[in-house]
Amino acid sequence: MNPSGPHNSIAFLRARPTGVRTVLTTAVFLFSGALSYSQFHFDESAFLPPQVWNISTVPANGDVNPYGVAFVDDSFPTGSGPLHHGDILVSNFNNSQNLQGTGTTIVDISAAGAQSLFFQGTAPLGLTTALGTLQAGFVVVGNGPTADGTSGTATAGSLLVINNKGNLVQTITGPAINYPWDMTLVDYGNTAIAFVANALDGTVNRLDFAVHSSGLTLKSWKTIGSGYVHHGDPVAMFDAPTGSAYDQQRDILYVASTGDNAVYAIHDASSRTSSAGVGELVYSDNVHLHGALGLTWASNGHLLVSNNDAINSDPNHQSEIVEFTVHGEFVKTISVDPSAGAAFGLAVHKHFSGSTFAAVDDTTSTLFLWHLPNNPF
């Protein structure tokens, strides 16, 4: 999406009433590098809270339009590099001239709220929502470059493999990668799976990797999802399959398809050898879905999906994140910005004291951050 420009103003998430009984709890909010405490109401059955502070994601080179969000968890070897456990990585899609598909940076937000540059690549790059980490000490990010900030000049792109010191060690290209719009990494240590959603052909591909100290080796790949609506969009860049969330126990990959404005389930995702088409329809909701985009798990087992507002737009429901169950039941929605098209990447990190929820506002180029305790009482 095209942001109007970065700023550091305080923002509030506006909760939509659901009629569910609320309880009072205490949350830790992060703002301008300082911790403070505030009280808010939230729905007893819901994961999403109603209020948040924001942190700038704009690095020194002026890149804007944050897209991908990934946590550095305790399994990641930080070593002598700049990352620390609990940090949050954010990939930037636009350059300082606000051209889409030209951002070259990943910023690091520390647990104390400080922002620093983790990675700066060499153009042409356009770092997408596809962002994740591996316990071997690698950060993997999707690269979807354009020549002029439009979908008409978009090329297939690549996956970049970056080590824990912020240095590029590998660029992965090939027919399985066709503008990697988003990605889910499944980490098994010596092996890994990347489920990649491609914007140029509307497919979801499974890439099976061997992981070693110097990088990744692609062993095989299969198209496991296809037939999703995919086309260029002058505002959103692409309306195509985007976010995904993997249920390892049931071997189901959930896929948010923007153009279809729906979330689907691909069964046998890690083993299937043929495409499931779009998969089984899980969630279709014209009241609350307005271009289903980023997708992640909440710690209560619900799914969270962001809206790009380019599909089924509603001026009364803009830049919203929607919480719903795996059975397709709506739970709650909140907005990250009063303007359209600001919600994009989001991630949840579960830890010993509770959960941390992070989401970007790509209109203001900021990261929203919540801490939710395990026990609200």
N, C-alpha and C positions, 0 to 999 in steps of 0.2 A: 504494500500500500504506500501511498505518497504522503509522508508526514508534513505538517506545516512548519516544523522546526522544533528543536529540542528546548526544553526548559525544565526547571527544577521545582515547579510549584507543587503544593500539597494536593493530592487527589483523593477522592472517596469513591468506593465501590457502592453503587446503589442497589440494594437488595430488593427484589420483587416479592411482594407478600405472597405467601403460599397457604396461609391459614393453619399452619402447623404450630403447635405450642412451642414457645421459645424459653430458653434458660439463660442464666447469666453466668459468664465465665471471664477469665482474665487471659489476655493475649499479649505477646511481646511484639511490638512494632519496631521496624528498623527505618531510620530516616537520617540522612546526612551523617552517617557513621556513628550515631549514638543510639543506645538502647533506651527505651522508655516503656512504661506500662499504661495500658488503657483498658477500659471495660467496654464490651459490646454484647449485643444479643445475637444469638444465632439459632437456626432451626435445629431441634433436637435430632432429627433424622438426617440432617444434611451435613455435608463436609464443608461447603463453601462459607466463608465468613463475610460480613458485610462491610468491612472497613480496612484500609491499608494506606501506608505511606509509599512514596516512590523514590527511586535512585536513578540518576542519569546513567545512560549506557553509551554516551558519546565520547570516543577517545580523542586524543590530541589531533589526529588528522581530520576530524570532523565527520567521520562516517555516522550515518543515521539509519533509521528503520531497522531496529533490532528484530530478529526473527527467531532463531533457535535458542533454547534454554536447556542447560544440562548441569546437574550437580556433580561435584567431585566427592564421591563417597569414600568410606574408610578402606575399601579394597584397592583404591587407586594409589600407586606408589609415587608419592610426591618427591621424594629424594631431595636433591639440592635445588630443585626447580622452583618457579614462582608460585605454584599452586599449593593449597592447603586443604585438608579435609573440611568439608562444609562450604567450600567456595562454590560460586555459581558462575558458569560460563555463558556468555551471550554472544551470538554471531550477528554481524551487521550486514544487511543486504544492499544498502545504498551508500554511495560516496557522499562527500560533503556538498556536491552539487545536486544531491537528491535524485540521482539517476538510479533506477532500479537495476539490480543485477550487476552492480559495480562495487559493492562494499568488499573490503579486503581484511577486515579485522575481527578478532574475537577478544572481548574484554572479560576480565575476571573481577567478580564482585566478592569481596571477602566476607567472612561471617560477621565482621565488625562494620560492614557497610562501605569499605573503601573500594574504589574502582581503580583498576590498573590495566594496562595492555598486556594480554597474554600472547597474541599472535597477530602479525601483520604480514600478509602475503603480497605477492607481486601481481599487479593487474596484467591481463584481464581475469578478474574474479568477481563472483557475486555470491557471497556466503548465505546459504538458505537456512530453512528451519531444520534441516537434517543435521543434527548435532548430538554427539554422544561420547562416552568415555569407555575405555576397556581397562581391565585390571592389569594388563601387561604394561600400562603406562602410556597409552596412546589416546589422543583425542581425534575423533573422526568427524569431519564436517562436509556437507554437500556444497559443491561449487556449481552455480548456475549462472554463467556470465552472459551479458548482453553487450552489444557495441554502443547502443544509444539509450539504454534504459527502457526499451520496449520489447514485448514478446516476439515481435517480428524479426529481431536480430539475435534471439536466444539460440545458443548452441548446446550440444548434448551435455557438456560439463564433465564433472568428475567427482570422486571422493578424495579428499585430502586427508592424509594421515600425519598427525603432528605429535611429537614426543612431549614428555612432561616438562621439558624446558622451553617449549614454545617454538621448536624448530620443525620445519616441514621435512619429513623423511620419505614420503611416498605420495605419488599421485596415481589413482586408480581410474582407468577409463575402460571402455568396452561397450558391447551391445546391451549389457544389462543395465547400463547407466545412461539415461536419456532425459537429462535435466532433473537431478535428484531434488525434488521439492520438499521431501521430508523423509525420515528414516527412523526405524527402531532397531537398536542393537541388542542382541541377546548374547551374553558373555559367558562362555564356558571355560575360560582360562586359556588353554592351548588352542581352542577353536572358538569361533564366533559366527553368528548369523547376523546379516544386515538385511532387514526388510526395507526395500527402497521404493518409494512412490515416485513415479516419473511423470512429469507434467507434459512432456512433448508427445507421449503416445498413450497416456491414460492407463498405464500398467502398474502393478505392484510386483516386484521381483524379489526373490529370495537369493541372496548371495551367501554361499558357504565358504568361510575363510579358515585357513590355518594361521595361527598367531605365533609369531616368534619374536625374538629380541630386536630384530631390525625392521619389522613391519608385518604386513599381512600378505598371504598368498591365496588368491582366489582358486578354490578347488573345483567348484561347479556353481551353476546358477539355473534357476527356473522361474518362469513367469507363473505366479500363483493367483494373480488377480488381473482382470482385463475388462475392457468394455466400459470403463468409467467415462463420464462426460469429461472432455478436456479441450480447452480452447484458451486463446489469449484474452486478456482483459485489460483495457487501458488504465484501470485504476489498481486492480488487484494483481496485475501481471499475468497470472494464470488462474483459471478455475479448473481444478483437476483433483485427482486423489491426492491427499496430503497427509494428515496425521494418522498414526497407527499406534495401537497398544496391544501387547502380546500377553495372553494368558497361557503361561507355560504348563500349568497343570492340565488344562483341557486342550492344549495345542490349538488355540484359536487366536487368529490375528484380527483385531477390530480395525476397520479402515474408515476414516472420515473422507467422504467424497464431496468436494465443494459444489461442483456443477450439478450433481444429483441431489444435493442438500439432504444427505442421509448418511447414516453410519451402518456399515455392513460387517458381517463376520465371515472370515475365511477359515474353514475347518481343516484340520490336518496340515497346518501351515508349515511346519518344519519338515514334513516328509512328502507332501504331495508332489507329483511329477507332472501335473497338468494344471491348467488354469481353472479356477472355480468360477470364472466370470466375475461378476461384481460380488458374489457371495450371497449369504443370507441377510435379508434386511433385518436390522436390529432396532433402529430408531429413525423415525421420520416424523417431524413435528413442525408444521408450518407456522405455528404460533411462536415457538421459541428458537427454531433453527433458521438462520439467515446466511447460509453459505458455510456449512460445517467445515472446519479447517483443522486447527491443532487438536491433538487428542492425547490424553494421558490418564493414568489411574489415580483416583483418590485413595487415601489410606483406608477408607471404609469399604472398599470394594466397588464403589461407583466409578463411572467414567466421567471425565470432564472434557468438553469440546468447546473450542472458541469459534466465533462466527466472523466471516470477513465482510458481511453486509453487501456484497456484490450480487448475491442471489436472494430472492425473496426479502428484499430490504423492508424495514419498518422503522420510520423515524422515531417511534416511541420506544424502540428496543434496539439500541445501537451498541456496537462493540461489546457484546455480551459473551460471557462464559457460562455454559449450561452444564449442570450436573444431572445425570440420569443413571438409571440402573442398567445392568446387562440384559434385563428383560424389556428394555425400551420404555421404562416409566420415568416421566419427568419428576425431578426433585426440586431444583432451585436454579435461579439465574442471577448473575450480577454483571454489572457493566464496568469496564475499565476506563471508559472515556465517554463524554457526552457526544462526541462526533462519531461518524461512521468509520469502520475499517481499521480500528486501532488494535483489536485483539488478534494475537497471532500465537507465538510459541508459549508453551506452559509446561511446567514440570512439578512433580511432588517428590520430596525426599523424606522417607520415614526413618526416624532415629530413636534413641533410647528415651528421650524426653517427650516425644510427640511426632509431629510432622511439620515440615516447612513447605510452603506452597509459593511458587514463583511464577509470574506471568508478565509478559512485556506489553507495553503500550507503544505501538510503533508510530503513533501520531506525535507523541511528545518525546519519543526516544528515551523511555524510562523503564525500569524494572520495578514491579510491585512485589513485595515480599511480606509473607505472613508467617508467624509461628503459632501452631495450634498444639496445645498440651494434650497428653494422653488422656488425662482425667480432668474434665471440666469443673469438678467440684473440689 
